[in-house]
Amino acid sequence: MDYFAKRIIPCLDVDNGRVVKGVNFVGLRDAGDPVEVAKRYNQEGADEITFLDIGASHEGRDTIVDVVKRVAREVFIPLTVGGGIRKLEDIYNLLNVGCDKVSINSAAIKSPEFINESAKRFGSQCIVVAIDAKRISDEKWHIFTHGGRNDTGIDAISWAKEAYERGAGELLITSMDADGTKMGFDNKLNKMINEVVNIPIIASGGAGTMEHIKDAFLVGQADAALAASIFHFKEIDIMELKTYLHNENIPVRL
């Protein structure tokens, strides 16, 4: 049962050493110190934590390894880190300070072989490919990079399939249209991606209610749901959410 348990993942978007949250990737507001926020989630029953250094790729600098090291010391659940990862050495440095998985985005699009190389060196279980997708038409989404600044023109569904075939162990799919809106996940996008890959999918962007998270699992067929503001600003309690999901017959770790 545990193997199939759906995961609840708070996301820490970190900018200049602080946790921030915006809407549609802009208008950021402060949500605290990353170490303290991560510690709280560890105690509140989160299954994993995702830590994204959101300015790193745009500013062309490396992920803040020292902050990751401090977070890893305080949390005892899996920690995924992304932002500014461009070479194998970056992955090594992060795994070395205690993170469990890395999330790659811009670098994978720039050089898709990076997925193959990373999976071969560190194992697929460590490699999460992050996909920031924006709807272009009813059944078409494009990949955007650099915090949603650049439209690559790449089709999100075919890119998800390629990332899977190249060795990604997991896909983190963020709907840029839904991000921060609290209007629900893009379940259509997630379901379509789920149909072409055979690895776990993390739904991201749009969580506003417990029902939205239930729908991400039942309608969007996601394996995990990632959210930020509803947890940061204590609008939804993680254990209450898990109890709700359990009562809706969705397997979760209580």
C-alpha positions, 0 to 999 in steps of 0.5 A: 500500500505504502508503495502506491501512497500519494505524496504531498510535497510543499515547495519552497521557492527560494530567492535571495535566501528567502522563501517567496511566493507569487502568482503566475511566476511574478509578484513575489512575497516573503514567506520566511527563512527556508530552514525554519519553513522546511523544519516545520514541514518535516514536523507537520507530516509532509512526504517530501520537500522541494526546494527551488532556487527560482532566480538561479537559472535566470541570473546564471548562477549556481544553486545556493549549496550552503542553504541546502546544506542547512535545510538537509540537516534539519529535515528527515524526509526526501529533499529535492533541489532545483535551480541553476543546475547545469553540470554533473558537478552541480548534482554531485555537490547537492547530493553531497550536502544531503539532498536526495533528488535534483530537479533539472529544467533549463539545462535539460532543454538546452542539452537533452543528453544531460538527462541521460548523463545524469541518470547514468551517473547518479541513477534515475531515482535522483533525477527529476525533470521539471516542466514549466508548461503554458497552454497554447490551445485547448490540447497544446502546451509549450515549454517555458524556461527561465522562470517562465520568461522564455517560450521554447516552442517545444511541445510539453507532451512530447518533451515529457515523453523524451525526458522519460525515455532519456532516463528521468525518474520523475517529472515535475509538471507546473502549469504556468496558467494555474500557478498561484491562482488557487483555481486547481491544477491543469489535470488535462495536461497531467493526464495527457503526460501520464498516458505517454510516460511510465514514471511518477508525475508531480502535479504543480501549480494551482492548488487552492483547496483539498478538493483540488489535490484530490482531483490532481490524483483522481482526474489528473492521475498524478502520483504527488501533488506539490503546493506552496502558498496554501501550506506556507500561509497555513491555509491548509494543514498537511495532516488534515489534508491527508485525513481528508484524502484518506477518507476519500479512499486515496492512499496516503501515509498518515 
